[in-house]
């Protein structure tokens, strides 16, 4: 499932990032890479930002980027 499809409060591990080098580099600089455990903290209806927690850091992502992050169960 994608990060966007996760329910608020769900935990998952990033399995695949379906993006180009620019997207992958940007996410990696934020601490989001394959194998990292995340928690979906909040989302805005209608395509607004999605807040995820990785470790002790909370990160806001746009819904288009969230659609490129494939998450599996921990």
N, C-alpha and C positions, 0 to 999 in steps of 0.2 A: 504494500500500500504506500501511497505517497504521504509526505508530512502533512499536506493539506487535508488528506482524508482521515488522519488520526483524530481521535476525540480528545477534548481537553482533559488533562490529567494522565493520559496514556504515556507509557514509557516505550521506547524502542531503541534499536541500534541502527545507525545509518549503514545501509548495505551498498547502495549505489548512488552516485550523483550523476545524473544525466545532463551534463552541461559541457560546454567547451572549456578550454584552458582558463579563460578569464573568470568564468563562474566558479570553477573548482578552486582557483587561486584565491578568489575573494572569500569563499566559504572557509577555506583552510586558514586564512589569516584571522578569521573570526573563531577558529577552534572547531569548526564543523568539518569532519572528514570521515571517510569510511571507517567503521569500527567504533565510533564514538556513541556513547549512550546519551539519549536526549529525553526530555519530558516536554510535552506540549502544554504550555501554561495558559495561553489564551489565543483567541482568534476573533476577528471582526467579521460579521456577516457581510456578504456581498463582495468579497474579494479584498478586504483590508489586510493590514499586517497580521502576521502570526508570530507570537512570542514563544520561543523555545528556551529551555534551560539545558546547558551543557556544563556539567560540573557545578560551579558556583556562579556561572555567568549566564545572564539572560540576554537573548539576541532577538531583535525584530527582523523578520524577513517578509518580503513581498510574496503575494500568493503565487506569482509565476515562478519564483525561485523555489518555493515550497513544493510546487508540482514536480520539480526536477529531482527532489530528494526522495529516494526509495528507502523505506524503513521496515525493518523486521522486528519480531518479538525478541526481547532480551533473553 
